[in-house]
Amino acid sequence: MTNYDRASVTVGVILVGIVLLLVLEVPSQTLQFTPLGTPLTLQITGTRIVSLLLVGLSCAGTEAIMRTHPLVRRQALRYTFPTWILPGLTTLALALFLPQSPSLFYWSMGLALGGAVLAWLILTHYQLIDRRAKHLATTQMGRSLVAYLLALVFFTSIYQTRLRSLVTATSTTVIAALISLSLLSDEEQPLRQTALYAGLIGLLLGETTWALNYWRANVLTVGVLLMLLFYVLLGITREHMRDRLDRRVLIEFLGVAALGMWIVIRFGPQ
């Protein structure tokens, strides 16, 4: 059984699960907490429960494919869980947002495109285990593009909920840290150090979300601003890990951040 067959089976089962979300009715449950002295109500719907199960299936399928790589078999690569992140988040995005499609046509197109992206991500992570793979830079660039799009989707949707900062800031922290860990794991640094950098990026994004919750701006504007901050922080961290961070690089990233923020605030939806 080739890796293409394994990826096809994994993606096929996930897509079937997403299709079943349209016809199955899973009971929902309401959870109430009182964190920091303020009541908080969370609605645990059937869609969210099934979505988490599909995410677990995506991670398990990705891991099964990674374990077939010769470098993993020789234990040259000890940790493979960073490769689960982008396929898992892609699966989560498809399961959560496809049922909200305005028509069957958009739902079908999203399902087909999402399945293709999911399969491509799984196979791409397998290829990137070997740093001597062909078209390494181009493949990494394509994966980074998918990662930034996922960040934008999740940052926007999290802010759109208008929930308390305890929920939105924490969710943004987790998403930003996971995507950062996935991309920074390419730098061949110790996992503990990479996880520390990823956690700091996530913490900064979460604190920014906490502050932006007091600004009733357009959700897309806030999502783009968070994604721009994420891009700058990740780029600076990556250059630092490569020992190439100097004044010129720092000014370049800060200039991009300032220009991007001005464009978004000046011309973005209000």
Backbone hydrogen bonds, N-H to C=O, Kabsch-Sander energy under -0.5 kcal/mol:
donor,donor_aa,acceptor,acceptor_aa,energy
6,R,2,T,-2.3
7,A,3,N,-2.9
8,S,4,Y,-2.2
9,V,5,D,-2.4
10,T,6,R,-2.4
11,V,7,A,-2.8
12,G,8,S,-2.5
13,V,9,V,-2.4
14,I,10,T,-2.0
15,L,11,V,-2.7
16,V,12,G,-2.1
17,G,13,V,-2.1
18,I,14,I,-2.1
19,V,15,L,-2.3
20,L,16,V,-2.3
21,L,17,G,-0.9
21,L,18,I,-0.5
22,L,19,V,-1.7
23,V,20,L,-1.0
24,L,20,L,-2.8
26,V,24,L,-0.6
29,Q,44,I,-2.7
31,L,29,Q,-0.5
31,L,42,L,-3.0
33,F,40,L,-3.2
37,G,34,T,-1.1
38,T,35,P,-2.0
40,L,33,F,-2.9
42,L,31,L,-3.1
44,I,29,Q,-3.5
44,I,42,L,-0.7
45,T,43,Q,-1.0
46,G,26,V,-0.7
49,I,45,T,-1.8
50,V,46,G,-2.7
51,S,47,T,-2.3
52,L,48,R,-2.0
53,L,49,I,-1.7
54,L,50,V,-2.3
55,V,51,S,-2.1
56,G,52,L,-2.2
57,L,53,L,-1.9
58,S,54,L,-2.4
59,C,55,V,-2.5
60,A,56,G,-2.4
61,G,57,L,-2.6
62,T,58,S,-2.3
63,E,59,C,-2.4
64,A,60,A,-2.2
65,I,61,G,-1.6
66,M,62,T,-2.5
67,R,63,E,-2.1
68,T,65,I,-1.4
69,H,66,M,-1.8
73,R,69,H,-2.2
74,R,70,P,-2.0
75,Q,72,V,-1.4
76,A,71,L,-2.6
77,L,71,L,-1.0
78,R,76,A,-0.5
80,T,78,R,-0.5
83,T,80,T,-1.8
84,W,81,F,-1.6
85,I,81,F,-0.5
85,I,82,P,-0.8
88,G,84,W,-2.5
89,L,85,I,-2.8
90,T,86,L,-2.5
91,T,87,P,-2.3
92,L,88,G,-2.2
93,A,89,L,-2.6
94,L,90,T,-2.3
95,A,91,T,-2.5
96,L,92,L,-2.2
97,F,93,A,-2.5
98,L,94,L,-1.8
100,Q,97,F,-1.2
101,S,98,L,-2.2
107,W,103,S,-2.0
108,S,104,L,-2.7
109,M,105,F,-2.5
110,G,106,Y,-2.6
111,L,107,W,-2.3
112,A,108,S,-2.4
113,L,109,M,-2.7
114,G,110,G,-2.7
115,G,111,L,-2.2
116,A,112,A,-2.0
117,V,113,L,-2.4
118,L,114,G,-2.5
119,A,115,G,-2.3
120,W,116,A,-2.3
121,L,117,V,-2.5
122,I,118,L,-2.1
123,L,119,A,-2.2
124,T,120,W,-2.4
125,H,121,L,-2.4
126,Y,122,I,-1.4
127,Q,123,L,-2.0
128,L,124,T,-2.4
129,I,125,H,-0.6
129,I,126,Y,-0.8
130,D,127,Q,-1.0
131,R,129,I,-0.8
133,A,130,D,-1.8
136,L,133,A,-0.8
139,T,135,H,-2.4
140,Q,136,L,-2.6
141,M,137,A,-2.1
142,G,138,T,-2.2
143,R,139,T,-2.3
144,S,140,Q,-2.4
145,L,141,M,-2.1
146,V,142,G,-1.9
147,A,143,R,-2.2
148,Y,144,S,-2.6
149,L,145,L,-2.1
150,L,146,V,-2.4
151,A,147,A,-2.4
152,L,148,Y,-2.4
153,V,149,L,-2.4
154,F,150,L,-2.7
155,F,151,A,-2.9
156,T,152,L,-2.2
157,S,153,V,-2.3
158,I,154,F,-2.5
159,Y,155,F,-2.0
160,Q,156,T,-2.0
161,T,157,S,-0.9
161,T,158,I,-0.7
162,R,159,Y,-1.3
167,V,164,R,-1.3
168,T,164,R,-2.5
169,A,165,S,-2.0
170,T,165,S,-0.7
171,S,167,V,-2.5
172,T,168,T,-2.5
173,T,169,A,-2.2
174,V,170,T,-2.3
175,I,171,S,-2.5
176,A,172,T,-2.7
177,A,173,T,-2.3
178,L,174,V,-2.3
179,I,175,I,-2.4
180,S,176,A,-2.2
181,L,177,A,-2.4
182,S,178,L,-2.1
183,L,179,I,-2.1
184,L,180,S,-3.1
185,S,181,L,-1.3
186,D,183,L,-1.2
187,E,184,L,-1.9
188,E,185,S,-0.9
194,T,190,P,-2.4
195,A,191,L,-3.0
196,L,192,R,-1.8
197,Y,193,Q,-2.2
198,A,194,T,-2.5
199,G,195,A,-2.5
200,L,196,L,-2.1
201,I,197,Y,-2.3
202,G,198,A,-2.4
203,L,199,G,-2.4
204,L,200,L,-2.3
205,L,201,I,-2.2
206,G,202,G,-2.4
207,E,203,L,-2.4
208,T,204,L,-2.0
209,T,205,L,-2.3
210,W,206,G,-2.1
211,A,207,E,-1.8
212,L,208,T,-2.7
213,N,209,T,-1.5
214,Y,211,A,-1.5
215,W,212,L,-2.0
216,R,214,Y,-0.7
217,A,215,W,-2.5
222,V,218,N,-2.1
223,G,219,V,-2.4
224,V,220,L,-2.5
225,L,221,T,-2.2
226,L,222,V,-2.5
227,M,223,G,-2.3
228,L,224,V,-2.5
229,L,225,L,-2.4
230,F,226,L,-2.5
231,Y,227,M,-2.4
232,V,228,L,-2.2
233,L,229,L,-2.7
234,L,230,F,-2.5
235,G,231,Y,-2.3
236,I,232,V,-2.6
237,T,233,L,-2.3
238,R,234,L,-2.5
239,E,235,G,-2.2
240,H,236,I,-2.1
241,M,237,T,-2.3
242,R,238,R,-1.3
243,D,240,H,-1.5
244,R,239,E,-3.0
245,L,239,E,-0.6
246,D,244,R,-0.7
250,L,246,D,-2.4
251,I,247,R,-2.6
252,E,248,R,-2.1
253,F,249,V,-2.3
254,L,250,L,-2.6
255,G,251,I,-2.5
256,V,252,E,-2.1
257,A,253,F,-2.5
258,A,254,L,-2.6
259,L,255,G,-2.7
260,G,256,V,-2.6
261,M,257,A,-2.5
262,W,258,A,-2.1
263,I,259,L,-2.3
264,V,260,G,-2.5
265,I,261,M,-2.6
266,R,262,W,-2.5
267,F,263,I,-2.7
268,G,263,I,-0.5
268,G,264,V,-1.7
